[in-house]
Amino acid sequence: VLENTHPVDVAEFLDEIDNRQMILVFRMLNKDEAAEVFTEMNNDTREVLLNALTDSEIKEVVDEMYLDDFADLLEEMPANVVDHLLMSTDEETRKQVNALLKYPEDSAGSIMNVEYVAFQKNMTVEEAILKLRQVGINKETIYTCYVTEKRKLIGVVSVKDLLTSGDNRLIEEIMDTNLLYVYTL
């Protein structure tokens, strides 16, 4: 019944049914769907679910969440739930989430996406597409890729541009340098 249903709709459905049924339905979702639905649930439903799930089930859900969504979730939850969630993550994830949480609530840094694909300007289109195939599956944003130099943004390249350019062209030749940006604070 919930197949091909938007995560917001599934979350609303789970919010409306009794806890026992909600837990059963949630456990039937695949990992990707569960992470998306978990992000969309209200805090009360999430707390019920966290108390019912095993540590390994919580870890599976958290591992599938995007870092910025996970950071947003932590800001909304009570301290005891935050501790429980953080214990189910690895050290690198905790480090990245803590970096996001250090930004003031209404700053660009607090809502930025840190899971993106970055290219070097001297890469060929072929190399960039190969990199996108290798790392893109684990990134939240792949349709716009960023060109960086010493961790500084110097351009952007769309997947469309990559797919419609010759394999031997350099990223520098096809990147857009007319950038709109804000500082993290």
C-alpha positions as a LaTeX table, in Angstrom:
\begin{tabular}{lrrr}
\hline
Residue & $x$ (\AA) & $y$ (\AA) & $z$ (\AA) \\
\hline
Val1 & 0.00 & 0.00 & 0.00 \\
Leu2 & 2.85 & 2.41 & 0.84 \\
Glu3 & 4.93 & 1.52 & $-2.23$ \\
Asn4 & 5.86 & 4.57 & $-4.33$ \\
Thr5 & 4.38 & 6.88 & $-1.70$ \\
His6 & 6.17 & 10.12 & $-0.81$ \\
Pro7 & 8.06 & 9.94 & 2.53 \\
Val8 & 6.03 & 12.86 & 3.93 \\
Asp9 & 2.79 & 10.94 & 3.28 \\
Val10 & 4.19 & 7.77 & 4.85 \\
Ala11 & 5.34 & 9.75 & 7.90 \\
Glu12 & 1.88 & 11.30 & 8.25 \\
Phe13 & 0.30 & 7.84 & 7.97 \\
Leu14 & 2.62 & 6.47 & 10.66 \\
Asp15 & 1.84 & 9.43 & 12.91 \\
Glu16 & $-1.86$ & 8.54 & 12.73 \\
Ile17 & $-1.84$ & 4.80 & 13.46 \\
Asp18 & $-1.28$ & 3.16 & 16.83 \\
Asn19 & 2.28 & 2.66 & 18.04 \\
Arg20 & 2.36 & $-1.12$ & 17.60 \\
Gln21 & 1.25 & $-0.89$ & 13.97 \\
Met22 & 3.54 & 2.06 & 13.32 \\
Ile23 & 6.57 & 0.11 & 14.52 \\
Leu24 & 5.65 & $-2.91$ & 12.37 \\
Val25 & 5.10 & $-0.80$ & 9.24 \\
Phe26 & 8.32 & 1.14 & 9.80 \\
Arg27 & 10.30 & $-2.09$ & 10.10 \\
Met28 & 8.90 & $-3.19$ & 6.72 \\
Leu29 & 10.38 & $-0.17$ & 4.92 \\
Asn30 & 13.72 & $-0.60$ & 3.19 \\
Lys31 & 16.65 & 1.29 & 4.72 \\
Asp32 & 16.55 & 4.23 & 2.30 \\
Glu33 & 12.81 & 4.71 & 2.71 \\
Ala34 & 13.04 & 4.33 & 6.48 \\
Ala35 & 15.66 & 7.09 & 6.71 \\
Glu36 & 13.58 & 9.47 & 4.57 \\
Val37 & 10.38 & 8.72 & 6.49 \\
Phe38 & 12.16 & 9.05 & 9.84 \\
Thr39 & 13.31 & 12.52 & 8.80 \\
Glu40 & 9.72 & 13.55 & 8.08 \\
Met41 & 8.10 & 12.16 & 11.26 \\
Asn42 & 7.02 & 14.37 & 14.14 \\
Asn43 & 9.20 & 14.26 & 17.26 \\
Asp44 & 6.74 & 12.29 & 19.38 \\
Thr45 & 6.48 & 9.51 & 16.81 \\
Arg46 & 10.26 & 9.44 & 16.40 \\
Glu47 & 10.73 & 9.06 & 20.15 \\
Val48 & 8.27 & 6.16 & 20.29 \\
Leu49 & 10.08 & 4.53 & 17.41 \\
Leu50 & 13.53 & 5.07 & 18.92 \\
Asn51 & 12.39 & 3.44 & 22.14 \\
Ala52 & 11.06 & 0.43 & 20.22 \\
Leu53 & 13.90 & $-0.15$ & 17.75 \\
Thr54 & 17.04 & $-2.08$ & 18.55 \\
Asp55 & 20.40 & $-0.31$ & 18.49 \\
Ser56 & 21.28 & $-2.01$ & 15.21 \\
Glu57 & 17.97 & $-0.89$ & 13.64 \\
Ile58 & 18.61 & 2.69 & 14.78 \\
Lys59 & 22.13 & 2.52 & 13.37 \\
Glu60 & 20.77 & 1.35 & 10.00 \\
Val61 & 18.37 & 4.30 & 9.83 \\
Val62 & 20.94 & 6.86 & 10.95 \\
Asp63 & 23.55 & 5.50 & 8.52 \\
Glu64 & 21.17 & 6.12 & 5.63 \\
Met65 & 20.32 & 9.70 & 6.64 \\
Tyr66 & 22.04 & 12.65 & 5.03 \\
Leu67 & 24.26 & 14.52 & 7.49 \\
Asp68 & 22.35 & 17.79 & 7.28 \\
Asp69 & 19.05 & 15.97 & 7.95 \\
Phe70 & 20.65 & 14.14 & 10.87 \\
Ala71 & 21.94 & 17.42 & 12.32 \\
Asp72 & 18.47 & 18.98 & 11.97 \\
Leu73 & 16.96 & 15.97 & 13.73 \\
Leu74 & 19.41 & 16.24 & 16.63 \\
Glu75 & 18.53 & 19.90 & 17.13 \\
Glu76 & 14.86 & 18.99 & 17.56 \\
Met77 & 15.22 & 16.04 & 19.94 \\
Pro78 & 15.65 & 15.98 & 23.73 \\
Ala79 & 19.18 & 15.48 & 25.08 \\
Asn80 & 18.67 & 11.83 & 26.10 \\
Val81 & 17.47 & 10.95 & 22.58 \\
Val82 & 20.36 & 12.88 & 21.03 \\
Asp83 & 22.83 & 10.89 & 23.13 \\
His84 & 21.19 & 7.63 & 22.06 \\
Leu85 & 21.32 & 8.61 & 18.39 \\
Leu86 & 24.92 & 9.79 & 18.53 \\
Met87 & 25.99 & 6.54 & 20.19 \\
Ser88 & 24.73 & 4.67 & 17.12 \\
Thr89 & 27.04 & 6.57 & 14.75 \\
Asp90 & 30.70 & 6.21 & 13.96 \\
Glu91 & 33.30 & 8.74 & 15.05 \\
Glu92 & 33.59 & 10.38 & 11.60 \\
Thr93 & 29.82 & 10.96 & 11.38 \\
Arg94 & 29.76 & 12.43 & 14.89 \\
Lys95 & 32.61 & 14.75 & 13.95 \\
Gln96 & 30.84 & 15.97 & 10.78 \\
Val97 & 27.48 & 16.42 & 12.52 \\
Asn98 & 29.08 & 18.31 & 15.41 \\
Ala99 & 30.71 & 20.64 & 12.88 \\
Leu100 & 27.26 & 21.42 & 11.43 \\
Leu101 & 25.74 & 21.87 & 14.87 \\
Lys102 & 28.31 & 24.53 & 15.79 \\
Tyr103 & 26.79 & 27.03 & 13.37 \\
Pro104 & 24.09 & 29.41 & 14.65 \\
Glu105 & 20.57 & 28.13 & 13.94 \\
Asp106 & 19.64 & 30.60 & 11.20 \\
Ser107 & 23.02 & 30.69 & 9.46 \\
Ala108 & 23.83 & 29.21 & 6.05 \\
Gly109 & 26.29 & 26.88 & 7.78 \\
Ser110 & 23.52 & 25.30 & 9.82 \\
Ile111 & 21.57 & 24.27 & 6.72 \\
Met112 & 24.39 & 23.60 & 4.27 \\
Asn113 & 24.75 & 20.27 & 2.56 \\
Val114 & 28.14 & 18.71 & 3.18 \\
Glu115 & 27.53 & 15.65 & 1.02 \\
Tyr116 & 28.36 & 16.78 & $-2.50$ \\
Val117 & 30.71 & 15.85 & $-5.32$ \\
Ala118 & 33.75 & 18.07 & $-5.87$ \\
Phe119 & 36.02 & 18.10 & $-8.90$ \\
Gln120 & 39.41 & 19.60 & $-9.66$ \\
Lys121 & 39.52 & 22.05 & $-12.59$ \\
Asn122 & 42.24 & 20.03 & $-14.37$ \\
Met123 & 40.17 & 16.80 & $-14.47$ \\
Thr124 & 38.80 & 15.63 & $-17.79$ \\
Val125 & 35.09 & 15.11 & $-18.26$ \\
Glu126 & 35.76 & 11.37 & $-18.46$ \\
Glu127 & 37.57 & 11.42 & $-15.10$ \\
Ala128 & 34.79 & 13.50 & $-13.56$ \\
Ile129 & 32.08 & 11.11 & $-14.75$ \\
Leu130 & 34.06 & 8.17 & $-13.36$ \\
Lys131 & 34.41 & 9.95 & $-10.01$ \\
Leu132 & 30.70 & 10.77 & $-10.01$ \\
Arg133 & 29.88 & 7.10 & $-10.57$ \\
Gln134 & 32.22 & 6.04 & $-7.75$ \\
Val135 & 31.23 & 8.52 & $-5.04$ \\
Gly136 & 27.88 & 9.89 & $-6.19$ \\
Ile137 & 25.82 & 7.07 & $-4.71$ \\
Asn138 & 26.74 & 8.25 & $-1.21$ \\
Lys139 & 26.13 & 11.94 & $-1.82$ \\
Glu140 & 22.95 & 13.91 & $-1.34$ \\
Thr141 & 23.62 & 16.25 & $-4.25$ \\
Ile142 & 24.95 & 15.00 & $-7.58$ \\
Tyr143 & 23.10 & 17.06 & $-10.20$ \\
Thr144 & 25.29 & 20.06 & $-9.55$ \\
Cys145 & 28.94 & 19.30 & $-8.86$ \\
Tyr146 & 31.36 & 21.77 & $-7.38$ \\
Val147 & 34.80 & 22.65 & $-8.66$ \\
Thr148 & 37.18 & 23.47 & $-5.84$ \\
Glu149 & 40.77 & 24.53 & $-5.42$ \\
Lys150 & 42.33 & 24.23 & $-1.97$ \\
Arg151 & 38.81 & 23.69 & $-0.56$ \\
Lys152 & 37.61 & 26.97 & $-2.08$ \\
Leu153 & 34.70 & 27.05 & $-4.55$ \\
Ile154 & 35.81 & 28.22 & $-7.99$ \\
Gly155 & 33.01 & 26.89 & $-10.22$ \\
Val156 & 30.07 & 24.55 & $-10.74$ \\
Val157 & 29.33 & 21.89 & $-13.35$ \\
Ser158 & 25.95 & 20.30 & $-13.96$ \\
Val159 & 25.59 & 16.62 & $-14.78$ \\
Lys160 & 23.94 & 17.73 & $-18.02$ \\
Asp161 & 27.12 & 19.61 & $-18.96$ \\
Leu162 & 29.23 & 16.56 & $-18.14$ \\
Leu163 & 27.08 & 14.25 & $-20.24$ \\
Thr164 & 26.96 & 16.57 & $-23.23$ \\
Ser165 & 30.68 & 17.46 & $-23.32$ \\
Gly166 & 33.50 & 15.54 & $-24.94$ \\
Asp167 & 35.36 & 13.07 & $-22.71$ \\
Asn168 & 38.71 & 14.85 & $-23.15$ \\
Arg169 & 37.50 & 18.35 & $-22.31$ \\
Leu170 & 38.75 & 19.78 & $-19.04$ \\
Ile171 & 36.33 & 20.65 & $-16.25$ \\
Glu172 & 37.86 & 24.13 & $-16.31$ \\
Glu173 & 36.55 & 24.56 & $-19.87$ \\
Ile174 & 32.94 & 23.73 & $-19.06$ \\
Met175 & 32.52 & 24.97 & $-15.48$ \\
Asp176 & 30.38 & 27.97 & $-14.71$ \\
Thr177 & 32.32 & 30.57 & $-12.72$ \\
Asn178 & 29.43 & 33.02 & $-12.35$ \\
Leu179 & 28.65 & 31.88 & $-8.82$ \\
Leu180 & 25.98 & 32.81 & $-6.32$ \\
Tyr181 & 27.21 & 32.03 & $-2.84$ \\
Val182 & 26.93 & 33.01 & 0.79 \\
Tyr183 & 29.33 & 32.67 & 3.68 \\
Thr184 & 28.54 & 30.09 & 6.36 \\
Leu185 & 27.78 & 32.71 & 9.01 \\
\hline
\end{tabular}
